[in-house]
Amino acid sequence: MNKISNYLLLLASALYCFFLQLIIALLNSTFSQIGIHCFVPSLFLFIPTLLNKNSSLVLIIFNGFILDYHLHLPLGFNVFLLLCFHLLTQGNFKLSDNYNSSSSITLPIVINISFFVCLYCVTQLQIFSKNEWNLTKFFTDLLASIIMLLIFLRPHLQILKILTSKTRSLPIEKSLVKE
């Protein structure tokens, strides 16, 4: 894949992730009326397969900053955790054809739970939160987030697959590509 289509895929993926976060923020504003908050950061670890290593890291950092901004978390909280999980799994969140297997579903759930535990510990220390989570709210939010993750995971992966296939089939003029 040439550089131009790689940059276009990065831009399209970043825009898609931004709009996905806006949709989740709208759902959270609706659910907040009944006291539920959904937090699905593991959804933003999935990246298209055609992105090179540097572009993948840029997309993950961008997604972390978007999550920090929309969830009013300290700057770098999600960026640090997303990068850690990306590097720990060696980028195994690349889009694959076997996203229906149980292992591809359990890993995002485990990562989502670990994000919740980190966020719960930080709020218990009252570093940045005005009010802390109690255990009932913690488990309610965790259950709602896992359900939302299971609902969004399959369509999210299909949209990323469409983005990848559209980028692969882009006609690039020879005058734009360095030879």
C-alpha positions, -999 to +999 in steps of 0.1 A: +000+000+000+014+034-009+018+064+014-011+083+001-036+055+006-021+049+041-027+085+050-062+084+036-069+053+056-055+069+088-076+100+082-108+080+075-102+058+106-096+088+128-128+105+116-147+073+120-134+069+156-143+106+164-179+101+152-181+068+171-170+086+203-197+112+196-223+086+193-212+070+225-212+104+242-248+109+231-258+075+244-241+083+277-260+116+280-292+096+275-282+068+299-270+094+325-306+102+333-310+068+349-275+069+364-256+046+340-223+056+323-208+034+295-171+034+289-158+012+260-121+020+255-112-014+241-134-007+211-108+020+201-079-005+201-092-021+169-074-006+139-074-015+102-048-041+091-033-020+063-020+007+086+017+006+092+032+005+128+036+043+131+002+051+117-014+026+141+003+042+171-008+077+159-044+064+156-043+049+191-029+081+206-056+101+188-083+077+201-069+081+237-070+119+235-106+117+221-116+095+250-099+118+276-116+148+261-151+134+259-150+117+293-134+146+311-105+124+323-070+136+330-050+142+299-031+111+290-051+086+311-066+067+282-036+074+259-013+057+284-035+027+290-044+022+253-007+023+243+002-001+271-024-026+260-015-021+224+021-028+231+014-057+255-007-075+229+019-066+202-008-050+181-030-081+180-060-058+177-055-055+140-087-063+121-089-100+113-114-123+097-120-144+128-137-117+150-166-142+157-144-164+179-147-163+216-111-153+221-116-121+200-145-112+222-130-120+256-098-100+251-117-067+246-139-075+276-109-082+298-093-050+287-125-030+293-127-045+328-091-035+335-098+000+323-127+001+347-106-012+376-080+015+369-106+042+367-122+029+399-089+030+417-082+065+406-117+077+416-113+061+450-081+080+455-101+111+445-073+124+423-096+140+398-132+131+406-156+152+425-176+122+435-164+086+438-179+054+425-195+031+449-194-006+442-230-009+430-225+019+405-192+004+395-207-030+386-238-014+370-216+008+347-193-022+340-222-044+330-237-017+308-204-011+292-198-047+284-233-050+269-225-019+248-192-033+238-208-066+226-234-046+206-209-023+190-180-047+184-193-066+153-206-035+134-174-016+143-152-044+129-173-045+097-170-007+092-133-009+096-132-038+071-151-016+046-127+013+052-098-010+045-113-025+014-122+010+000-087+023+007-071-007-010-092-001-042-085+037-045-071+047-079-039+067-073-025+087-102+011+081-110+019+118-107+011+118-070+034+088-062+071+093-060+090+068-081 
